[in-house]
Amino acid sequence: MEYATSAHLHPKGESVVITARGRLFVAPAGPGRLVRASTRAGVRYRDGAFMPDGDSLLALSDQSGETEFHILPADGVGEEQALTSDGTILRFRGYPSPDGNWVAYTDKNNELRLLDVRSRTQKTISTTREGVSQPSWSPDSRWLAFTQRALNTFAQIQIYNLQDGTLTALTSDRVNSRSPAWHPDGEFLYFLSDRNLVSSVGSPWGSRQPEPYFDRSWKIYEAALKRGLLSPFSPPDELSGDRAESRDKKAEGAPAVEIDLDGLQRRVREVPVPPGNYFGLATNRHALFFGSRESGRRASNLAAVKIEPPPDRLHDPVEVVTGIRSFELSADGEKVLVAQRDSLYVLDALPKKASKLSESQVNLRGWTFPIDVREDLRQLFVDAWRLERDYFYDPGMHGLDWEAVRDKYLPLVDRITSRAELSDLIGEMVAELSALHVSVRGGDLRRGQDRIQVASLGARLVRDESAGGYRIDYIYQSDPDYPNELSPLAQPGLEVSAGDVITSINGTPVLSVAHPHQLLRNQQGRQVLLELSPSDGGEGRRLIVTPTGNEGNLRYSDWEYTRRLQVEEQSRGSIGYVHLRAMGLRSLTEWYRNFYPVFNRPGLIVDVRHNGGGNTDSIILEKLLRKAWFYWAPRAGQPYWNMQYAFRGHMVVLVDERTASDGEAFAEGFRRLGLGKVIGTRTWGGEIWLSNNNRLSDGGYARAPQTGVYGPERQWLIEGHGVDPDIEVDNLPHATFNGQDAQLETAIQYLLEEIRKNPVDVPQPPPYPDKSFTPTETGGNGS
């Protein structure tokens, strides 16, 4: 399953079509033959799925040079047939209608299109190019529901009528709604919507300025498609009769779906299921199935509830399978395909916990297939060229004749001898775009079995033969508030210091090898025995140390921590220091660790030198934009202000030539929003934003920058140039090697001068008002 990109279930759950390494395979759900359904070399197939007859497959093929829909026999015997021949941009998975006459699909232009299988004509049915997903056919193939992002970014469910071409919004653009699922009887349409907006945080009071967090915001809803329909979840009464029996009778034949469009939104009701973190709603005659994520965890479960009145006020969802990656219901609703880790299972679609899961596993043991390497390399190259074309933010490809670029490099593919060389060639090709954030990574690269990781003791060692070993020149420092991040030699109780000499590791004298690292190969996380001679010449001793596998992180932490100490010392505690290595999850941790303890200081340095980018600039800029506008005066203690944790002092940002991507966006935003000066050297210059979703069949990619950035003056920002500092200061190599940091020192001196010129002391409370009553001299009340 290493190269599998999709897996879809047979309409009756009899088998599974798997797309892997650009090839199609059909694996039986029980005993049977594993079929290779695609046989053409040098062709990439995408998103294989069964047609409703169960005997043929629908897939995308790049045989023609573009992604076109093809029909292939599911048993691997017979010719494939092209359904389209007009491709100009990447298409995504096709969703056949139940009668097999239509295929709904989306493309890279964010459009939803309908393909008439009989006439081979197509039309666009979406109304925006903001994003479309989750097409869902009605049982009679006359209606198509789908999720479309509105211009205000909220996801709406739309319903399209194939007969008259009308489009009706089932949900408004005031909430997010997704995963439309038709009940087989054609009377109800179920969907998910994030309307449970109950914050886990109720106020801004508390450490590190807590903000609202909406957990378990998704609920399940149903829309009655005709007037007067009672919900199958509503309690029975004397007039409703046996609705379950009535539904079973209706399900015996194919229903004709009739929708009263007038007042449709007002016939939406909440299904009696507790809110949760739900996704992927599906339904059969008797139950609703959906994915459910635990709060704060990525692990997901397949859950289900019966379509019937709950025994109590709410249905308690049943966990059918835990730890899933995805699931899919068969077209007849009788089976469910579950992906769990690297295995696939086909189970009976019942709202109860699955037992004996292993007995339902799809047998993929011994699954292998040959690859024509020469044809494969050529396909990967052309695919990379095509994906770069379809994902690049500028349809004009920066003025290049992109086909000519392909033709320039394509003949060189015949000289390629390895995947690594192919990556080099793809890199040469995409470099023609003169855009940063274009990078070539991954793929089916050869990796030796003899790769060895060298562990580290977390210190700088110097060979000292006169002392009989390696002298500890320096032990890397880190924040003592987080002892789990300390260097191995800095752990409490070891009492190791600079100047001590390591004489042996695990009994082997360190001077008997070229370097102590030879004795630490593959020892990360394991206990090792050191013999140590103390720097004061005392008696040697033995100690147990657990080396780390990431010395680079220790050295970086040392650099961060010593910058902070320098700022504290030179400013006498008046300036705070926050360094952000990147703009991702870890950078948020760094921000919350280091900003909030110093939010009330007169000065602040935000250091984004070496920042590797990410996408959190807006979060941090928002915090820095908060302004104090009134103050609270408690009876005891110091005054404090609203907005909570707003920084009132003077700020600067440090940048250098290795500040990249979102680190640059943060620096440019910091200046444009008037927060302070930018100090250092001009940054890297990459500001066309991207993602990693244009993957090749072997898992590698040539990343395409997908979203350009410009300012209100209608000029592209940062890309190809970088952010120019307000105060230019370079860290010269030799001085930096000797421990100096001219950029940091400039920032400290600049802030100290600003603090001196414009103090930011908290204003003292005014005198308390005198509201005492003073009688007049005559003793009257003054009236």
Order of alpha helices (4+ residues) and beta strands (2+ residues): beta-beta-beta-beta-beta-beta-beta-beta-beta-beta-beta-beta-beta-beta-beta-beta-beta-beta-beta-alpha-beta-beta-beta-beta-beta-beta-beta-beta-alpha-alpha-alpha-beta-beta-beta-beta-beta-beta-beta-alpha-beta-alpha-beta-alpha-beta-beta-beta-alpha-beta-beta-beta-beta-beta-alpha-alpha
